[in-house]
């Protein structure tokens, strides 16, 4: 029904009343550009209601599932006027019969619009067929046709049609619509996969029941499988139904890499091939089958595999297979250069199930934080037309190679590759020296563990090998490529076309670099061509020095140019992002006169190929107005001295927590830092703030180039320097030695570790409001692990506050150990408004000062109970809200990193029907 009622949004489902007060329809929709409204008639609704009423009368104790018969031919009909049916070839005699048999005022007939392949009407009905009779009765209205089909499920009906003036009669079996409506789905690594429904089969013109990816989740998104894909082949086996896919998954172990072929409705005539990496870490729960229970209205979950499945097992035994699964790119194609452009936005949006903003997404017309920005390593910049992630690769080719001696084949390829590298046209000596040490990174962050405010899920970048032995290899890269430790890292080596996994082993708490380890044995015979770069921490670069900027293109081709250092000690000043995340502070970087743009990273070397700095990417956020911001990045040189110091500690044996790397436990270094954000001020400006001539002369004598003094911008909340140093303080000296740059303070902190000094404090001379003060300031010791624990409760991701949050200078006095980093769409916290960027202080009146206390409080709350939560925002505003816990769909779980196994393990804390853990 259509009426010019002008109804607005929010009134959908309200009754439409006639003049006698009887409900005749439901308000179903409206057109915003006019006053038109559309109402749904109630005839079929009344039929369903009668089935429910009759069933309810027969049930005494409890409600049971009620089957309401629905029939379908898997064909779509349109109602077209008689003038158009005549143009389609309808005979005039047939038209007269139909007009005579139809109600007065009938204006047209039903015409076949589309037919789903494989359905009852396939190859019997065609688009353009005009429906005349069904079981001998003239049918011109949808209601009569639907009634007849619903009453004839699994029965034969006779259809009489006309096709281009020719009368046809066909007998079809009415199919049960419920039989082709999925009542179960597979959830694996965040992906939702189920048999293709009739509705989508009609939209895409595919067969019903095919294996359909409604949500790619993490594992499939990482491989480049888009939303709405149809899986046709997996791990070399044809896939025609969901059970076959589950059977193949059951055979796979964690960390293995297998090919997958799929088709999409946008390019239905060509299969696309990708390489799927089965999650090594337990980012997600084991694969589960959800089945609809019509008696309760819930979707119940059960494990998709038996407990002895390879995918359910974790441990180091699975790691050994990674070397065997190393994927060779000898075909000349880089897998990261083949992501389909038209599907890319779907990929980005489909896995963004969590938000970081503090308000509801519907309140702000802003894109989600991992689909914004111009990050150089985003998927958007790695597009091609064919959409294939694996190029020139098939199982048949693999079998042919295996027939030969693997060592012979690898050595031959290695010789050819080294020969091609050596003859690179116009390659400088430094480029030829450094190229075997370069590595291309591809980093994926699982949506379930997007910690520390990380702003994207996919990163690219170039790193350099700084250590290589038979037992361990280490690569250094900027933290705008490896932002957090909860990541899956793949390394592609320039020395030889091979791709192997890496593990994040160290994230520097201050400097913009991370160390990633790899297993040299995974390189096989190719390891001979891989080597570590020679580092040259001293002497430091000076203005006017010539350096070579060397890096890798997306096709793993070495690129270099000679540049001049214009500023070897440029101080960074990066503001806080809307969602706090790592930003480089207290750092001096190197600037060049020319480079390759903001999307190119690599290393800076001298003419002999010795690394003097890494050319890394820095993340920043540009703000436009009050509510608009955009992510950007820039590249600068990071001096190699800080990296060299940490490397020496790792090799010689550090004092930190042991970490399992390639089966060997190695102590990782601890970093002593002064948790104070500083910025330089010119001495000429410092005079205006009361700095006397004696100190000006002393600072100039100490550093005649910089001619600056460091001032305090703020202390990190919770640090030992908090409440001792104030904003605006000038740091003049430490232990009576003048201080002019950030490195002076780093050296003073490291000097404390050399002496058995229990208080571990710095004797600082500062200038505060024109008065010179001597003060003892404590230092803090930080590791390079990053955040290693995350808890999901009612759909919100909570963690310890990371340094970027503490850098804002505020922590709640009541407790600050439960920080809401993200929230999930559709969850209880989404419904009741517990958004990100705030701390949870109390639950039901019980304090939650840390994660352990939070777990102890929340695991006592039962399913369906209302919970009172006290929070405080980053801006210090307190709030109390209530929410209803839903353990059926949103169990409480945690993911934690275990340094003894180097595995991220998932544990269910509380779920419906499970005992507390």
Buried (B, 14 or more C-beta within 10 A) or exposed (E): EEBEBEBEEEEEEEEBEEEEEEEEBBBBEBEEEEEBBBBBBBEBEEBEEEEEEEBEEEEEEEEEEBEBBBBBBBBBBBEBEBEBBEEBBBBEEBBEBBBEBBEEEBEBBBBBBBBBEBBBBBEBBBEBBBBBBBEEEBBBBEEBBBBBBBEBBEEEBEBBBBBEEEEBEBEBEBBBBBBBBBBBBBBBBBBBBBBBBBEBBBBBEBBBBBBBBBBBBBBBBBBBBBBBBBBBBBBBEEBBEBEBBBBBBBEBBBBBBBBBBBBBEBBEEEBBBBBBBBBBBBBBBBBBBBEBEEEEEBBBBEEBBEEEBBBBEBEEEBBBBBBEBBBBBBEEBBBBBBBBEEBBEBBBBBBBBBBBBBEBBEEEEBEBBBBBBBBBBBBBBBBBEEBBBBBEBEEEEEEEEEEEEEEEBBBEBBEEBBEEBEEEEEBBEBBBBBBBBBBBBBBBBBBBBBBBBBBBBBBBBBBBBBBBEEEBBBBBBBBBBBBBBBBBBBBBBBBBBBBBBBBBBBBBBBBBBBBBBBBBBBBBBBBBBBBBBBBBBEEBBEEEBEBBBBBBBBEBEBBBBEBEBBBBBBBBEBEBBBBBBBBBBBBBBBBBEEBBEBBBBBBBBBEEBBBBBBBBBBBBBEEEEEEEBEBBBBBBBBBBBBBBBBBEBBEEEBEBBEBBBBEEEBBBBBBBBBBBBBBBBEBEEBEEBBBEEEBBEBBBEBBEEBBBBBBBBBBBBBBBBBEBBEEBBBBBBBEEBBBBBBBBBBEBBEBBBEEEEEEBBBBBBBBBEEEBEEBEBBBBBBBBBBBBBBBBBBBBBBBBBBBBBBBBBBBBEBBBBBBBBBBBEEBBBBBBBBBBBBBBBBBBEBBBBEBEBBBBBBBEBEBEEEBEBBBBBBEEEEEEEEBEBBBBBBBBBBBBBEBEEBBBBBEBBBBBEEEEE
